[in-house]
Amino acid sequence: MKIKGAIFDVDGTLLDSMYTWRFRGELYLKRLGITAREGLQYDVRRLGFLEAPKMIKEEYNLKESYEEILDGMMQVVRDYYIEEATVKKGTIEFLDELKRNDVRMCIATATDYDMVVPGLKRCGIFDYFDDVFTCGGLKTNKTKPYIFEKAMESLGTSKEDTVIFEDALYAVKTAKKADFFVTGIFDEQEHEQEEFRKLCDIFVYDLRDSLKFLL
Protein backbone atom coordinates (compact mmCIF):
# COMPACT_ATOMS: atom_id res chain seq x y z
CA MET A 1 0.00 0.00 0.00
CA LYS A 2 1.40 3.38 -1.02
CA ILE A 3 -0.03 5.90 1.40
CA LYS A 4 -0.50 9.60 0.77
CA GLY A 5 -2.13 10.58 4.06
CA ALA A 6 -1.64 9.61 7.70
CA ILE A 7 -4.01 10.39 10.57
CA PHE A 8 -2.51 9.99 14.04
CA ASP A 9 -3.97 9.56 17.46
CA VAL A 10 -1.63 11.05 20.09
CA ASP A 11 -1.90 9.41 23.50
CA GLY A 12 -0.45 5.91 23.39
CA THR A 13 0.30 6.24 19.67
CA LEU A 14 2.79 9.09 19.34
CA LEU A 15 3.26 10.05 22.99
CA ASP A 16 3.82 7.70 25.91
CA SER A 17 1.10 9.43 27.93
CA MET A 18 -1.61 6.89 28.73
CA TYR A 19 -0.14 6.14 32.17
CA THR A 20 -0.78 9.74 33.26
CA TRP A 21 -4.38 9.65 32.06
CA ARG A 22 -5.08 6.31 33.67
CA PHE A 23 -3.52 7.15 37.04
CA ARG A 24 -4.59 10.79 37.24
CA GLY A 25 -6.51 10.11 40.46
CA GLU A 26 -3.52 8.51 42.16
CA LEU A 27 -1.17 11.22 40.92
CA TYR A 28 -3.50 13.96 42.14
CA LEU A 29 -3.75 12.40 45.60
CA LYS A 30 0.03 12.01 45.71
CA ARG A 31 0.31 15.79 45.30
CA LEU A 32 -1.81 16.10 48.43
CA GLY A 33 0.47 13.70 50.30
CA ILE A 34 -2.09 10.87 50.18
CA THR A 35 -1.37 7.32 49.08
CA ALA A 36 -4.25 6.01 46.97
CA ARG A 37 -5.70 2.56 47.50
CA GLU A 38 -4.92 -0.17 45.02
CA GLY A 39 -7.31 -0.26 42.09
CA LEU A 40 -8.45 3.37 42.28
CA GLN A 41 -7.69 3.84 38.56
CA TYR A 42 -10.36 1.31 37.60
CA ASP A 43 -13.07 3.24 39.46
CA VAL A 44 -11.86 6.55 38.01
CA ARG A 45 -12.06 5.09 34.51
CA ARG A 46 -15.49 3.56 35.16
CA LEU A 47 -16.99 6.72 36.65
CA GLY A 48 -15.50 9.15 34.14
CA PHE A 49 -14.54 12.80 34.43
CA LEU A 50 -17.70 14.05 36.13
CA GLU A 51 -18.31 11.38 38.76
CA ALA A 52 -14.75 10.35 39.68
CA PRO A 53 -13.92 13.59 41.57
CA LYS A 54 -17.04 13.14 43.71
CA MET A 55 -15.99 9.61 44.59
CA ILE A 56 -12.47 10.72 45.48
CA LYS A 57 -13.74 13.60 47.62
CA GLU A 58 -16.01 11.32 49.63
CA GLU A 59 -13.63 8.36 49.94
CA TYR A 60 -10.65 10.43 51.08
CA ASN A 61 -12.66 13.04 53.00
CA LEU A 62 -11.02 15.91 51.13
CA LYS A 63 -11.66 19.53 52.05
CA GLU A 64 -11.23 20.56 48.41
CA SER A 65 -14.41 21.18 46.44
CA TYR A 66 -15.57 18.96 43.62
CA GLU A 67 -14.45 21.59 41.12
CA GLU A 68 -11.01 21.88 42.73
CA ILE A 69 -10.53 18.12 42.63
CA LEU A 70 -11.58 17.94 38.98
CA ASP A 71 -9.25 20.82 38.11
CA GLY A 72 -6.46 19.24 40.15
CA MET A 73 -6.76 15.93 38.34
CA MET A 74 -6.71 17.66 34.97
CA GLN A 75 -3.74 19.78 36.03
CA VAL A 76 -1.78 16.60 36.66
CA VAL A 77 -2.36 15.63 33.05
CA ARG A 78 -1.74 19.14 31.72
CA ASP A 79 1.58 19.33 33.56
CA TYR A 80 2.65 16.08 31.94
CA TYR A 81 2.29 17.51 28.44
CA ILE A 82 4.13 20.70 29.34
CA GLU A 83 6.92 19.26 31.49
CA GLU A 84 7.35 15.53 30.89
CA ALA A 85 5.90 14.41 27.56
CA THR A 86 8.00 11.86 25.67
CA VAL A 87 7.53 10.23 22.28
CA LYS A 88 7.15 6.49 21.91
CA LYS A 89 10.08 4.54 20.53
CA GLY A 90 10.68 5.07 16.81
CA THR A 91 8.19 7.92 16.43
CA ILE A 92 10.51 10.64 15.16
CA GLU A 93 12.30 8.33 12.74
CA PHE A 94 8.94 7.16 11.41
CA LEU A 95 7.62 10.69 10.92
CA ASP A 96 10.85 11.66 9.18
CA GLU A 97 10.43 8.79 6.73
CA LEU A 98 6.82 9.73 5.95
CA LYS A 99 7.86 13.33 5.40
CA ARG A 100 10.64 12.26 3.01
CA ASN A 101 8.02 10.36 1.03
CA ASP A 102 5.68 13.39 0.85
CA VAL A 103 3.01 11.78 3.03
CA ARG A 104 0.70 14.43 4.49
CA MET A 105 0.00 14.05 8.19
CA CYS A 106 -2.49 15.34 10.72
CA ILE A 107 -3.70 14.65 14.26
CA ALA A 108 -7.09 13.28 15.36
CA THR A 109 -7.24 13.10 19.14
CA ALA A 110 -9.71 12.99 22.01
CA THR A 111 -7.36 15.16 24.08
CA ASP A 112 -8.02 18.90 24.29
CA TYR A 113 -6.03 21.17 21.97
CA ASP A 114 -4.48 23.19 24.80
CA MET A 115 -3.02 19.99 26.27
CA VAL A 116 -1.91 18.04 23.24
CA VAL A 117 -0.23 20.86 21.32
CA PRO A 118 2.23 21.72 24.14
CA GLY A 119 3.09 18.02 24.33
CA LEU A 120 3.73 17.78 20.60
CA LYS A 121 5.83 20.92 20.70
CA ARG A 122 7.80 19.75 23.72
CA CYS A 123 8.69 16.57 21.87
CA GLY A 124 9.65 18.45 18.70
CA ILE A 125 7.07 16.83 16.44
CA PHE A 126 4.34 19.47 16.12
CA ASP A 127 5.60 20.77 12.76
CA TYR A 128 5.20 17.41 11.04
CA PHE A 129 1.41 17.84 11.04
CA ASP A 130 -0.76 19.93 8.76
CA ASP A 131 -3.56 20.24 11.32
CA VAL A 132 -4.73 19.11 14.74
CA PHE A 133 -8.33 17.90 15.10
CA THR A 134 -9.77 17.28 18.55
CA CYS A 135 -13.00 15.65 19.61
CA GLY A 136 -13.78 18.67 21.78
CA GLY A 137 -13.21 21.08 18.94
CA LEU A 138 -15.50 19.09 16.66
CA LYS A 139 -18.02 18.31 19.42
CA THR A 140 -17.76 14.59 18.78
CA ASN A 141 -15.98 11.50 20.06
CA LYS A 142 -14.25 8.49 18.56
CA THR A 143 -17.29 6.27 18.75
CA LYS A 144 -18.22 8.13 15.55
CA PRO A 145 -15.99 8.41 12.44
CA TYR A 146 -16.58 12.16 12.01
CA ILE A 147 -13.14 13.22 13.33
CA PHE A 148 -11.39 10.79 10.99
CA GLU A 149 -13.44 11.97 8.04
CA LYS A 150 -12.69 15.63 8.77
CA ALA A 151 -8.99 14.85 9.12
CA MET A 152 -8.91 13.00 5.79
CA GLU A 153 -10.78 15.86 4.11
CA SER A 154 -8.12 18.29 5.33
CA LEU A 155 -5.36 16.09 3.89
CA GLY A 156 -7.06 15.91 0.50
CA THR A 157 -6.63 12.14 0.36
CA SER A 158 -9.00 9.18 0.04
CA LYS A 159 -9.64 6.04 2.08
CA GLU A 160 -7.67 4.05 -0.47
CA ASP A 161 -4.45 5.92 0.34
CA THR A 162 -4.97 7.08 3.94
CA VAL A 163 -3.95 5.22 7.11
CA ILE A 164 -5.19 5.82 10.64
CA PHE A 165 -2.73 5.13 13.47
CA GLU A 166 -4.39 4.18 16.77
CA ASP A 167 -3.72 2.38 20.05
CA ALA A 168 -7.28 2.10 21.45
CA LEU A 169 -9.71 -0.68 20.62
CA TYR A 170 -12.85 1.46 20.63
CA ALA A 171 -11.35 3.93 18.14
CA VAL A 172 -10.15 1.12 15.89
CA LYS A 173 -13.65 -0.36 15.88
CA THR A 174 -15.03 2.99 14.72
CA ALA A 175 -12.43 3.42 11.99
CA LYS A 176 -12.86 -0.10 10.64
CA LYS A 177 -16.66 0.22 10.53
CA ALA A 178 -16.11 3.32 8.39
CA ASP A 179 -13.82 1.32 6.04
CA PHE A 180 -10.56 3.00 6.99
CA PHE A 181 -7.19 1.21 6.85
CA VAL A 182 -5.80 1.05 10.39
CA THR A 183 -2.33 0.52 11.79
CA GLY A 184 -2.51 -0.39 15.46
CA ILE A 185 0.38 0.36 17.78
CA PHE A 186 0.85 -1.52 21.03
CA ASP A 187 0.27 0.33 24.29
CA GLU A 188 0.19 -1.57 27.57
CA GLN A 189 -2.76 0.50 28.82
CA GLU A 190 -5.03 -1.17 26.22
CA HIS A 191 -5.99 -4.47 27.85
CA GLU A 192 -8.06 -5.98 25.03
CA GLN A 193 -4.98 -6.74 22.96
CA GLU A 194 -6.21 -9.89 21.26
CA GLU A 195 -9.31 -8.25 19.80
CA PHE A 196 -7.34 -5.09 19.05
CA ARG A 197 -4.75 -6.97 16.98
CA LYS A 198 -7.38 -8.89 15.05
CA LEU A 199 -9.20 -5.73 14.00
CA CYS A 200 -6.13 -3.80 12.83
CA ASP A 201 -4.91 -4.18 9.26
CA ILE A 202 -1.35 -3.87 10.60
CA PHE A 203 -0.22 -4.27 14.20
CA VAL A 204 3.19 -3.07 15.40
CA TYR A 205 5.12 -2.44 18.59
CA ASP A 206 7.21 0.26 16.93
CA LEU A 207 5.81 2.55 14.23
CA ARG A 208 8.91 1.99 12.10
CA ASP A 209 7.90 -1.64 11.67
CA SER A 210 4.94 -0.57 9.51
CA LEU A 211 7.07 1.21 6.90
CA LYS A 212 7.59 -1.90 4.79
CA PHE A 213 3.81 -2.21 4.39
CA LEU A 214 3.01 1.43 3.70
CA LEU A 215 5.71 2.91 1.46
Order of alpha helices (4+ residues) and beta strands (2+ residues): beta-alpha-alpha-alpha-alpha-alpha-beta-alpha-beta-alpha-alpha-beta-alpha-beta-alpha-beta-alpha
